[in-house]
Amino acid sequence: MRLELQNLLPEFLVAGAGLAALLPELLLPPGRRAAATAWTSFAGLLAALLVIVFAPPHGTALAVGGTGGEPHVTGWVSDGFSLYCRGATAFVGLLLVLLAMPYTRRLDRGHGEFYALLLYALLGVMLVAGVTDLLSLFVCLELVTIMAYILAAYKRNDLKSTEAGMKYLVVGAVSTAVLLLGVAFVYGATGSLSLVALEGAVAAGAPSAFLVVGLALVLIGLLFKVGGVPFHVWIPDVYEGAPTPVTGFLSTASKAAGLILLLRLGAVAFAPVLGADGLRDPGTLSWAFLLGVLALVTLLFGVLGAVPQRGVKRMLAYSSIGHAGYLLMGLAALATFAPGTGSQEAVGALLFYLLAYSVTAATAFAALVAIGAAQRDQPGLGVRGLATRSPFLALALCLALLSLAGVPPMGGFVAKFLVLKAVVSKGLWLLAAFGAGAVVVSLYFYLCWVKEMFFPGGETAPAGVPVRVPPLTRGLLVLGMVLMLGMGVAFGPFFEWADGAARSLLAAR
Amino acid sequence: MTQVLFLTFGALALAAAALCVTRRNAVASALWLVVMFFGLAGCYVLLEAYFVAAVQVLVYAGAIMVLFLFVIMLLDLRKEAPGTAPGVPLRFGAVAAATLFLVVAGLCLVDADARGLFPDAAAREGLTLDGGAYAIGEALFTRWVLAFEVTSILLLGAILGAVILTKRRLT
């Protein structure tokens, strides 16, 4: 066995910061704990991001066998795909740490623990990006979800937060059981936990019922994490009840963990196989059809469900279901059999989408945290007439909503365009048409919220006191806006990075 | 002989599991769960996974069950749950779960029959099975060392969470 821990350096940095974030709670007076732990976490994530960008480790972190007829097995791999996902996770993690600061400052207890749990969850997402076997997949994903249960219930004296944590725990436990059952079935069918063995079993054609049932169950387990219909029921309540920074985590990094695994698994199990005689289709049509139908239903549910919502967080929850629909659409394109480089295009589009959506959602939630921190005395006010109270916050939230809707100069537009283009290049016209139609409907409800902020109208136009935005949040929001616009206007470098990651994921075939 | 023992333990585990989920009394449910754990431990022994069987009895039937019973008694759930009729979503869920179970079980039986996934004794002759503590320890600290370390972080986070969510005063 060969252990090359330098390939795990970013993860070690994050884990180390997670341990160090507990120290201020022991050593410092209560007033200075929140800032100290936040900056410790920030430093750890920043160091991890710098390592990934400037000294990207390539290779396997753990290699077993390769001698004596035993197949060469890799336990964890740091390739282009995992580097992209880990870099994006570390970056989104930085945004999350910054946006959580106004929130944790108001906590009367458990500042260090909040950041430590957040860092462990982010560590799980980063580890998930490199898994090459089903057991590591399960353990790393559990690291993400179990931390998320705790974070969702973090406001222990708040009834809604407790409810969110409880609901998430129960639904999540069921999904975990289903996922594990699927892993057991796949293991029974292939005799190995390695994804390479799984790929071999799928490529051999005529998969056994064991294997199909196992893969379907694993797919269900992962759909829970992504929030695809019909496994979405937990999303609105949990997103609404959880503390706002945690909702930000759930809709960005936690969702990303599910998608990263769906891509890893999809590349070996659902995608068409490259045989000796070129591309051939080992019965993947059914996966494409299944994923396509799920994408369609998810999209419809998310978009139509968001229309009647009266709370911003709940609306964003439904919007996140809608975005899961687009992600599933890209997966359906990946699973569709068609000649050409469409698969790589689909994966690249999904990776770009993930980053654009995460940055946008983080910006939106950062604005919500700032609003929530400023109007604790007027909790019912929400974003109504926000433009008169804080034009800056209103601008940031407005841009984020436009990016979520997919309006041209924003990153969200390019992301949606790329996914739809990949779907069309695979010949899934109906799916693409629905995707484009959903953009129009979603534009309606996003713009309703923009109107609510700028022209509240009616005789009950709220006066309210001006919202004071702390300088740190101001910087974070500026960064978010620049990135959203940058990914929309100068998307070249981002897209090339995502495309390279996609090539690395599909290189094995 | 092995076949007979396997069927006995398997049937015991299945029956106990069914009784566990159908009892209304929480303590009775928990005790049937213990029986299920023992049935499963018997199956593990027959699979020559002696270490797992021992751990099953020690950890699950021992420690975890004590915790279950402790919580049940602490919450005073001895009284039967009020007999409310299950609502529509619950009925729907039950039907869906039962359908899923039947489909999966049926597919597996058909498939196993066709492909011979229940090998007879002769087919297992060449296999060397080692279910001892040494083999498990070696696998755990070589092949699965990464998963093992991730689990340790998971447990640390879980401890933190338990403290945060249950402790009344942290200062």
Interface residues (C-beta under 8 A of the other chain):
Chain A: M1 L3 A15 G18 L22 P30 A61 L62 V64 V73 G75 W76 R109 G110 E113 A116 L117 Y120 A121 L123 G124 L127 L135 S136 V139 C140 E142 L143 I146 M147 Y149 I150 A153 Y154 R156 G165 G188 S208 A209 F210 V212 V213
Chain B: V104 L107 C108 V110 D111 A112 R115 L117 T142 R143 W144 V145 L146 A147 V150 T151 I153 L154 L156 G157 A158 L160 G161 V163 I164 L165 R169 L170 T171
